[in-house]
Amino acid sequence: MPFCTQCGSEVKPVAAFCQSCGARQAAARPDTAGPGGQGKDFLDTLSPRSASLLCYVPIAGWIPCVVFLAADRFRNDDNVRFHAFQGLYLFVAWLVLASDWGIGSTLHLIGSRRYHLDGLVHLALIGTWIYMLIQTSQNVRIRLPLIGEWAERSLTKGS
């Protein structure tokens, strides 16, 4: 047990203040504290496998992709960076294929069957995200056609 720096009373190892005199304990800091007495960064507690999984959350996965690519924590982790690039490119494919300003506008020219094609495109992309979630959860690195190649290229350019 440590002792108070002011009065010498016994204090708990994680106590910020002495229970006897109320003096601040400079050396006492909880295990979860980081620099400056703040809690650990969320990314420090995140495993690489979990980070890779978050890259394939349907539609919203682009947010963790950008965070992981910018974070120092995963700067040297090629596996997480690959999944972040691939997840980001998969989201871009969603934007291009499922929007009215991309290929969706071309599908509009086909006529009334457009809604069937849009539904199939949406279903295929969501199915791809789910497939990637399952494979990544089993630590299998799947390289999607075209998108996976772009992710590999982005990975090697960043090194």
C-alpha atoms as a printed R data frame, in Angstrom:
    type eleno elety resid chain resno       x       y       z
1   ATOM     1    CA   MET     A     1   0.000   0.000   0.000
2   ATOM     2    CA   PRO     A     2   1.315   3.479  -0.826
3   ATOM     3    CA   PHE     A     3   1.395   6.327   1.638
4   ATOM     4    CA   CYS     A     4   0.205   9.935   1.413
5   ATOM     5    CA   THR     A     5   2.827  12.335   0.152
6   ATOM     6    CA   GLN     A     6   1.609  14.993   2.619
7   ATOM     7    CA   CYS     A     7   0.711  13.322   5.951
8   ATOM     8    CA   GLY     A     8   2.116   9.796   5.538
9   ATOM     9    CA   SER     A     9  -1.221   8.007   6.005
10  ATOM    10    CA   GLU     A    10  -1.882   4.825   4.090
11  ATOM    11    CA   VAL     A    11  -3.851   5.426   0.837
12  ATOM    12    CA   LYS     A    12  -5.288   3.148  -1.810
13  ATOM    13    CA   PRO     A    13  -3.106   2.652  -4.910
14  ATOM    14    CA   VAL     A    14  -5.705   4.271  -7.185
15  ATOM    15    CA   ALA     A    15  -6.685   7.117  -4.820
16  ATOM    16    CA   ALA     A    16  -6.323  10.585  -6.268
17  ATOM    17    CA   PHE     A    17  -6.639  12.179  -2.796
18  ATOM    18    CA   CYS     A    18  -5.644  11.153   0.749
19  ATOM    19    CA   GLN     A    19  -8.626  10.108   2.888
20  ATOM    20    CA   SER     A    20  -7.010  11.612   5.989
21  ATOM    21    CA   CYS     A    21  -5.758  15.036   4.914
22  ATOM    22    CA   GLY     A    22  -7.242  15.417   1.405
23  ATOM    23    CA   ALA     A    23  -3.901  16.054  -0.261
24  ATOM    24    CA   ARG     A    24  -3.651  15.227  -3.964
25  ATOM    25    CA   GLN     A    25  -1.656  12.072  -4.678
26  ATOM    26    CA   ALA     A    26   0.491  12.779  -7.733
27  ATOM    27    CA   ALA     A    27   1.762   9.253  -8.337
28  ATOM    28    CA   ALA     A    28  -1.574   7.525  -7.811
29  ATOM    29    CA   ARG     A    29  -3.325   6.800 -11.083
30  ATOM    30    CA   PRO     A    30  -5.729   4.037 -12.067
31  ATOM    31    CA   ASP     A    31  -4.538   1.376 -14.497
32  ATOM    32    CA   THR     A    32  -6.902   2.670 -17.161
33  ATOM    33    CA   ALA     A    33  -5.469   6.156 -17.051
34  ATOM    34    CA   GLY     A    34  -3.382   7.445 -19.877
35  ATOM    35    CA   PRO     A    35  -1.270  10.579 -20.146
36  ATOM    36    CA   GLY     A    36  -2.615  13.545 -18.238
37  ATOM    37    CA   GLY     A    37  -4.836  11.399 -16.031
38  ATOM    38    CA   GLN     A    38  -7.381  10.828 -18.772
39  ATOM    39    CA   GLY     A    39  -8.870   7.443 -19.579
40  ATOM    40    CA   LYS     A    40  -7.274   5.191 -22.159
41  ATOM    41    CA   ASP     A    41  -7.996   5.949 -25.763
42  ATOM    42    CA   PHE     A    42 -10.743   3.757 -27.219
43  ATOM    43    CA   LEU     A    43  -8.388   2.597 -29.952
44  ATOM    44    CA   ASP     A    44  -5.868   1.357 -27.369
45  ATOM    45    CA   THR     A    45  -8.422  -1.118 -26.025
46  ATOM    46    CA   LEU     A    46  -9.598  -2.267 -29.471
47  ATOM    47    CA   SER     A    47  -8.109  -5.482 -30.836
48  ATOM    48    CA   PRO     A    48  -6.959  -5.576 -34.474
49  ATOM    49    CA   ARG     A    49  -9.581  -8.233 -35.203
50  ATOM    50    CA   SER     A    50 -12.381  -6.047 -33.833
51  ATOM    51    CA   ALA     A    51 -11.051  -3.074 -35.775
52  ATOM    52    CA   SER     A    52 -11.087  -5.137 -38.964
53  ATOM    53    CA   LEU     A    53 -14.671  -6.212 -38.270
54  ATOM    54    CA   LEU     A    54 -15.863  -2.642 -37.757
55  ATOM    55    CA   CYS     A    55 -14.696  -1.801 -41.283
56  ATOM    56    CA   TYR     A    56 -17.485  -3.955 -42.727
57  ATOM    57    CA   VAL     A    57 -20.472  -2.644 -40.804
58  ATOM    58    CA   PRO     A    58 -23.015  -2.055 -43.578
59  ATOM    59    CA   ILE     A    59 -23.338   1.569 -44.681
60  ATOM    60    CA   ALA     A    60 -21.761   3.076 -41.513
61  ATOM    61    CA   GLY     A    61 -18.467   1.156 -41.739
62  ATOM    62    CA   TRP     A    62 -16.773   3.966 -43.627
63  ATOM    63    CA   ILE     A    63 -16.478   5.963 -40.388
64  ATOM    64    CA   PRO     A    64 -14.264   3.433 -38.550
65  ATOM    65    CA   CYS     A    65 -12.333   2.909 -41.810
66  ATOM    66    CA   VAL     A    66 -11.327   6.566 -41.906
67  ATOM    67    CA   VAL     A    67 -10.532   6.581 -38.166
68  ATOM    68    CA   PHE     A    68  -8.334   3.469 -38.391
69  ATOM    69    CA   LEU     A    69  -6.453   4.752 -41.429
70  ATOM    70    CA   ALA     A    70  -5.700   8.012 -39.621
71  ATOM    71    CA   ALA     A    71  -4.856   6.484 -36.216
72  ATOM    72    CA   ASP     A    72  -1.291   5.957 -35.054
73  ATOM    73    CA   ARG     A    73  -2.403   2.757 -33.313
74  ATOM    74    CA   PHE     A    74  -2.921   0.899 -36.600
75  ATOM    75    CA   ARG     A    75  -0.304   2.693 -38.716
76  ATOM    76    CA   ASN     A    76   1.883  -0.438 -38.921
77  ATOM    77    CA   ASP     A    77  -0.889  -3.043 -38.906
78  ATOM    78    CA   ASP     A    78  -1.228  -4.022 -42.567
79  ATOM    79    CA   ASN     A    79  -4.178  -6.320 -41.931
80  ATOM    80    CA   VAL     A    80  -6.334  -3.640 -40.288
81  ATOM    81    CA   ARG     A    81  -5.291  -1.093 -42.908
82  ATOM    82    CA   PHE     A    82  -6.161  -3.526 -45.720
83  ATOM    83    CA   HIS     A    83  -9.633  -4.089 -44.266
84  ATOM    84    CA   ALA     A    84 -10.064  -0.333 -43.751
85  ATOM    85    CA   PHE     A    85  -9.199   0.400 -47.378
86  ATOM    86    CA   GLN     A    86 -11.354  -2.433 -48.670
87  ATOM    87    CA   GLY     A    87 -14.277  -1.421 -46.445
88  ATOM    88    CA   LEU     A    88 -13.952   2.170 -47.601
89  ATOM    89    CA   TYR     A    89 -13.911   1.161 -51.273
90  ATOM    90    CA   LEU     A    90 -16.911  -1.095 -50.670
91  ATOM    91    CA   PHE     A    91 -18.781   1.911 -49.308
92  ATOM    92    CA   VAL     A    92 -17.774   3.956 -52.363
93  ATOM    93    CA   ALA     A    93 -19.155   1.131 -54.532
94  ATOM    94    CA   TRP     A    94 -22.396   1.423 -52.540
95  ATOM    95    CA   LEU     A    95 -22.538   5.143 -53.280
96  ATOM    96    CA   VAL     A    96 -21.846   4.702 -56.977
97  ATOM    97    CA   LEU     A    97 -24.076   1.695 -57.606
98  ATOM    98    CA   ALA     A    98 -26.983   2.506 -55.347
99  ATOM    99    CA   SER     A    99 -27.376   6.225 -55.877
100 ATOM   100    CA   ASP     A   100 -29.330   8.184 -58.437
101 ATOM   101    CA   TRP     A   101 -26.253  10.124 -59.499
102 ATOM   102    CA   GLY     A   102 -24.183   7.035 -60.306
103 ATOM   103    CA   ILE     A   103 -25.130   3.870 -62.088
104 ATOM   104    CA   GLY     A   104 -28.578   4.201 -60.563
105 ATOM   105    CA   SER     A   105 -29.348   6.969 -63.053
106 ATOM   106    CA   THR     A   106 -28.355   4.649 -65.899
107 ATOM   107    CA   LEU     A   107 -30.667   1.988 -64.517
108 ATOM   108    CA   HIS     A   108 -33.457   4.573 -64.557
109 ATOM   109    CA   LEU     A   109 -33.233   4.637 -68.357
110 ATOM   110    CA   ILE     A   110 -34.159   0.966 -68.470
111 ATOM   111    CA   GLY     A   111 -37.642   1.792 -67.240
112 ATOM   112    CA   SER     A   112 -39.940   0.159 -64.739
113 ATOM   113    CA   ARG     A   113 -37.528  -2.694 -64.066
114 ATOM   114    CA   ARG     A   114 -35.146  -0.210 -62.474
115 ATOM   115    CA   TYR     A   115 -36.545  -0.853 -59.015
116 ATOM   116    CA   HIS     A   116 -35.894  -4.556 -59.350
117 ATOM   117    CA   LEU     A   117 -32.303  -3.905 -60.405
118 ATOM   118    CA   ASP     A   118 -31.805  -1.374 -57.619
119 ATOM   119    CA   GLY     A   119 -33.075  -3.917 -55.139
120 ATOM   120    CA   LEU     A   120 -30.668  -6.545 -56.453
121 ATOM   121    CA   VAL     A   121 -27.745  -4.119 -56.284
122 ATOM   122    CA   HIS     A   122 -28.614  -3.185 -52.697
123 ATOM   123    CA   LEU     A   123 -29.023  -6.824 -51.756
124 ATOM   124    CA   ALA     A   124 -25.721  -7.811 -53.355
125 ATOM   125    CA   LEU     A   125 -23.795  -5.068 -51.565
126 ATOM   126    CA   ILE     A   126 -25.365  -5.807 -48.176
127 ATOM   127    CA   GLY     A   127 -24.671  -9.497 -48.760
128 ATOM   128    CA   THR     A   128 -21.034  -8.664 -49.502
129 ATOM   129    CA   TRP     A   129 -20.761  -6.687 -46.263
130 ATOM   130    CA   ILE     A   130 -22.259  -9.574 -44.278
131 ATOM   131    CA   TYR     A   131 -19.988 -12.086 -46.017
132 ATOM   132    CA   MET     A   132 -16.953  -9.948 -45.186
133 ATOM   133    CA   LEU     A   133 -18.074  -9.643 -41.550
134 ATOM   134    CA   ILE     A   134 -18.285 -13.423 -41.260
135 ATOM   135    CA   GLN     A   135 -14.952 -14.079 -42.978
136 ATOM   136    CA   THR     A   136 -13.131 -11.363 -41.036
137 ATOM   137    CA   SER     A   137 -14.535 -12.634 -37.729
138 ATOM   138    CA   GLN     A   138 -12.862 -15.970 -38.527
139 ATOM   139    CA   ASN     A   139  -9.533 -14.207 -39.300
140 ATOM   140    CA   VAL     A   140  -9.821 -15.015 -43.003
141 ATOM   141    CA   ARG     A   141  -8.508 -12.265 -45.260
142 ATOM   142    CA   ILE     A   142 -10.712 -12.170 -48.356
143 ATOM   143    CA   ARG     A   143  -9.630  -9.988 -51.228
144 ATOM   144    CA   LEU     A   144 -12.726  -8.868 -53.105
145 ATOM   145    CA   PRO     A   145 -12.461  -8.633 -56.893
146 ATOM   146    CA   LEU     A   146 -11.280  -5.203 -58.037
147 ATOM   147    CA   ILE     A   147 -11.940  -3.582 -54.643
148 ATOM   148    CA   GLY     A   148  -9.399  -5.872 -52.961
149 ATOM   149    CA   GLU     A   149  -6.832  -5.045 -55.617
150 ATOM   150    CA   TRP     A   150  -7.351  -1.324 -55.001
151 ATOM   151    CA   ALA     A   151  -6.990  -1.916 -51.271
152 ATOM   152    CA   GLU     A   152  -3.685  -3.781 -51.801
153 ATOM   153    CA   ARG     A   153  -2.399  -0.957 -53.987
154 ATOM   154    CA   SER     A   154  -3.397   1.651 -51.418
155 ATOM   155    CA   LEU     A   155  -1.698  -0.394 -48.726
156 ATOM   156    CA   THR     A   156   1.598  -0.588 -50.620
157 ATOM   157    CA   LYS     A   157   1.491   3.118 -51.566
158 ATOM   158    CA   GLY     A   158   1.082   4.097 -47.931
159 ATOM   159    CA   SER     A   159   4.108   2.078 -46.795
